[in-house]
Amino acid sequence: MTHQDTTPEPVAKKATEDSTTGTTGSTTAAPAVPTASSDPTKWGRVDDDGTVYVRTADGERAIGSWQAGDAAEGLALYARKFDDLLTEVELLETRLRTHAGDPKHTLTNAKHLHESLADAHVIGDLAALNARIEHLLERAEQAVEGAKHEKEQARADAIARKEALVAEAEEIAAEATHWKSAGDRLRQILEEWKKVRGVDRKTDEQLWRRFSKARDAFSRRRGSHFAELDRQRAASKARKQELVEEAEALTESSDWGDTANRYKQLMAEWKAAGRAPKDSDEALWQRFRAAQDRFFSRRSEAFSERDAEFAENAKLKEELLVEAEQIDASADLKAAQAHLHRIQERWDEIGKVPRERMRELEGRLRAVGDKIRSAADAQWRRTDPEAQARVDQFRERVEQFEAQAEKARAAGDERRAKKAQEQADQWREWLSAAEQAIASR
């Protein structure tokens, strides 16, 4: 039986184009394999007794028997079987090219095809198909090796990622003090941990033990921190309770200066005591502030009353000053001195005035006294009585008033002691003037 020696070019070209590209590392074009069904007589025949032969490089090989009809139909049947094998090879190539499925399975199927090709009951270009399958095997082995490398790299990346997560967790466990954000981060690390795949079991267990240890250490350290914080807050609560009780005990005090200073000290101690538990801290603060408000409100009322009293005293002293400033020492010196003395007694009885008015009012009264003393000095110089008798008289008066002042002090009457001393001082000035007059004769 004769056959045609030419290979259908379109079919061969298509097979080559379909098999040249891939991402497994091989850049060599896959050998072209013509489809057998286009001209099965080129690669096989059916002899007169129905035996079916395929032509190989080693000669013809019997592959079956055809008794069902025309020989061409038998050849077409075996040619379609060949084309089915070629299609299976092309499918495996497509899987490699598109990374569909495990390359190991593709390699196994390609090996099975290669092993069964020598005895395959098909008609077609077995040499070309064998070369094509060997090319597929090479690519499949490269794909398996590439997948292995990728798997190892993925494993290394996964281990590195988990080691980084463990290192971060250990750092948090050892150093973190922002407890809420650190706890949130550890939970995030755990979620990230669950998503990391591809670590071998032994390494994964080792890393997990480190991670668990870090979480436990963080929990213990955080628990210790808050336990200590609770102890501190309990101590703070007890201390603030003491401060509140003292503050409340001082609310009715009328010792305005010392008590106000003590409240300032209590406030400083309150701040130094630290925070108590939130609910207790607020309640204690409200009591402490209420006690402060009560005392300072009372003090403000008392000061307002005192200021009103002092203002009234200032008005009374102003009236006395008007009277004092009208004294005429030139008409009757003794009467003027007596009048001033009575005004000074009433002045002392009136009491205190606002601080800002003291210098003004005292200065005006002192000016009246200076005016009368000057008049007395001038009179003494004009009259020139028995100088020594006057000196003795003045000394007697000085001693008299000093004795009165001493007696008043012994009795605890500071007001009378002050007045007697002032009179003694005045008479001492006159005594000094008299003595100087004698000395200057």
TADA-V9642 format. One record per residue. RES is the residue in three letters. PHI is phi in whole degrees, 0 to 359 (NA if undefined). NEAR is the number of other ideal C-beta (glycine too) atoms within 10 Angstrom. Layout:
# TADA-V9642
RES,PHI,NEAR  RES,PHI,NEAR
This chain:
# TADA-V9642
MET,NA,11  THR,272,7  HIS,213,13  GLN,275,10  ASP,270,7  THR,273,8  THR,265,16  PRO,298,14  GLU,300,10  PRO,302,10  VAL,293,19  ALA,298,17  LYS,297,12  LYS,298,14  ALA,299,21  THR,294,15  GLU,297,12  ASP,289,14  SER,243,23  THR,278,15  THR,266,12  GLY,177,20  THR,240,12  THR,263,21  GLY,117,12  SER,274,19  THR,250,8  THR,283,11  ALA,293,12  ALA,292,25  PRO,302,20  ALA,283,21  VAL,232,28  PRO,287,26  THR,289,22  ALA,281,29  SER,292,19  SER,291,15  ASP,200,18  PRO,297,26  THR,293,17  LYS,289,22  TRP,240,24  GLY,195,26  ARG,205,20  VAL,238,24  ASP,278,14  ASP,294,7  ASP,271,8  GLY,94,13  THR,289,15  VAL,258,21  TYR,240,19  VAL,244,25  ARG,271,18  THR,233,15  ALA,294,7  ASP,264,7  GLY,115,7  GLU,281,13  ARG,225,16  ALA,287,11  ILE,236,17  GLY,168,17  SER,225,13  TRP,236,19  GLN,235,9  ALA,273,9  GLY,168,8  ASP,296,10  ALA,299,16  ALA,299,12  GLU,295,11  GLY,296,22  LEU,300,26  ALA,298,16  LEU,299,18  TYR,289,25  ALA,291,24  ARG,295,16  LYS,297,18  PHE,297,26  ASP,298,20  ASP,296,13  LEU,297,21  LEU,299,22  THR,298,11  GLU,296,15  VAL,297,23  GLU,297,17  LEU,297,12  LEU,296,23  GLU,297,24  THR,296,14  ARG,300,18  LEU,294,23  ARG,295,17  THR,262,10  HIS,57,14  ALA,269,11  GLY,85,12  ASP,278,13  PRO,300,24  LYS,299,13  HIS,295,13  THR,297,24  LEU,297,20  THR,299,13  ASN,295,18  ALA,294,25  LYS,298,15  HIS,298,11  LEU,298,20  HIS,295,16  GLU,291,10  SER,273,11  LEU,292,14  ALA,297,10  ASP,247,8  ALA,292,18  HIS,268,15  VAL,220,24  ILE,239,31  GLY,171,28  ASP,279,24  LEU,296,23  ALA,295,15  ALA,294,18  LEU,293,23  ASN,297,18  ALA,297,15  ARG,296,24  ILE,294,25  GLU,296,14  HIS,297,19  LEU,297,27  LEU,299,17  GLU,298,16  ARG,295,26  ALA,296,26  GLU,296,17  GLN,297,17  ALA,296,24  VAL,298,19  GLU,296,13  GLY,297,15  ALA,296,16  LYS,297,12  HIS,297,10  GLU,297,10  LYS,295,11  GLU,296,11  GLN,294,11  ALA,298,14  ARG,296,15  ALA,299,12  ASP,296,13  ALA,295,18  ILE,297,17  ALA,299,12  ARG,295,17  LYS,291,23  GLU,297,16  ALA,296,12  LEU,296,21  VAL,296,21  ALA,300,13  GLU,295,16  ALA,296,25  GLU,293,17  GLU,295,12  ILE,299,21  ALA,298,21  ALA,271,11  GLU,236,10  ALA,297,17  THR,234,9  HIS,274,10  TRP,297,13  LYS,293,8  SER,295,11  ALA,294,18  GLY,297,16  ASP,298,11  ARG,293,16  LEU,298,20  ARG,293,10  GLN,295,11  ILE,300,20  LEU,298,14  GLU,295,8  GLU,296,14  TRP,302,17  LYS,297,8  LYS,275,7  VAL,276,16  ARG,245,9  GLY,98,16  VAL,271,22  ASP,295,11  ARG,300,7  LYS,298,8  THR,295,14  ASP,298,17  GLU,294,10  GLN,297,15  LEU,294,20  TRP,295,14  ARG,297,11  ARG,296,16  PHE,296,23  SER,297,13  LYS,297,14  ALA,296,22  ARG,298,19  ASP,296,11  ALA,297,15  PHE,296,22  SER,298,13  ARG,294,11  ARG,294,18  ARG,295,17  GLY,298,10  SER,296,10  HIS,299,12  PHE,287,12  ALA,295,10  GLU,295,10  LEU,298,13  ASP,297,11  ARG,295,10  GLN,297,14  ARG,290,18  ALA,294,13  ALA,295,13  SER,297,20  LYS,298,18  ALA,296,11  ARG,294,17  LYS,293,23  GLN,298,16  GLU,297,12  LEU,297,19  VAL,297,21  GLU,297,13  GLU,293,16  ALA,299,22  GLU,292,16  ALA,289,10  LEU,268,19  THR,298,17  GLU,263,10  SER,292,15  SER,249,9  ASP,275,10  TRP,301,16  GLY,293,8  ASP,297,10  THR,292,18  ALA,298,15  ASN,297,11  ARG,293,16  TYR,297,21  LYS,297,11  GLN,296,11  LEU,299,19  MET,296,15  ALA,298,10  GLU,292,14  TRP,299,19  LYS,295,8  ALA,286,9  ALA,288,20  GLY,82,15  ARG,269,13  ALA,270,22  PRO,308,15  LYS,307,9  ASP,295,8  SER,292,16  ASP,300,17  GLU,293,10  ALA,295,15  LEU,295,21  TRP,296,14  GLN,297,11  ARG,292,16  PHE,298,22  ARG,294,14  ALA,297,14  ALA,295,21  GLN,302,19  ASP,301,11  ARG,298,15  PHE,297,22  PHE,289,16  SER,293,11  ARG,297,16  ARG,297,17  SER,298,11  GLU,296,10  ALA,295,12  PHE,295,13  SER,296,10  GLU,297,10  ARG,297,13  ASP,298,11  ALA,294,10  GLU,295,14  PHE,296,18  ALA,296,12  GLU,294,13  ASN,300,18  ALA,298,19  LYS,297,11  LEU,297,15  LYS,291,24  GLU,299,15  GLU,296,12  LEU,298,19  LEU,296,18  VAL,302,10  GLU,294,15  ALA,294,24  GLU,290,12  GLN,266,9  ILE,294,19  ASP,249,13  ALA,287,21  SER,287,9  ALA,280,9  ASP,210,12  LEU,298,16  LYS,297,10  ALA,296,12  ALA,295,20  GLN,295,18  ALA,295,12  HIS,299,19  LEU,297,22  HIS,298,15  ARG,295,13  ILE,298,19  GLN,297,19  GLU,296,11  ARG,296,14  TRP,302,20  ASP,294,13  GLU,291,9  ILE,297,15  GLY,102,12  LYS,284,12  VAL,234,21  PRO,306,14  ARG,307,8  GLU,290,8  ARG,259,16  MET,299,14  ARG,300,9  GLU,300,13  LEU,290,18  GLU,298,13  GLY,296,9  ARG,293,16  LEU,293,18  ARG,296,10  ALA,297,12  VAL,296,22  GLY,299,17  ASP,298,10  LYS,297,17  ILE,291,20  ARG,297,17  SER,298,11  ALA,296,18  ALA,296,19  ASP,300,15  ALA,297,13  GLN,294,15  TRP,301,17  ARG,293,10  ARG,285,7  THR,280,8  ASP,47,11  PRO,293,11  GLU,301,9  ALA,298,15  GLN,291,11  ALA,297,10  ARG,295,20  VAL,300,18  ASP,297,13  GLN,296,16  PHE,296,19  ARG,293,15  GLU,298,12  ARG,294,17  VAL,302,20  GLU,295,13  GLN,298,14  PHE,290,20  GLU,294,17  ALA,295,12  GLN,298,17  ALA,297,21  GLU,294,14  LYS,295,13  ALA,296,18  ARG,295,15  ALA,297,9  ALA,276,10  GLY,82,8  ASP,263,14  GLU,293,10  ARG,297,11  ARG,292,16  ALA,297,18  LYS,296,14  LYS,295,20  ALA,297,21  GLN,295,17  GLU,299,16  GLN,294,19  ALA,297,21  ASP,297,13  GLN,296,21  TRP,295,20  ARG,294,17  GLU,297,15  TRP,295,19  LEU,301,20  SER,298,13  ALA,296,18  ALA,295,22  GLU,297,16  GLN,294,9  ALA,297,16  ILE,296,12  ALA,293,8  SER,269,6  ARG,292,6
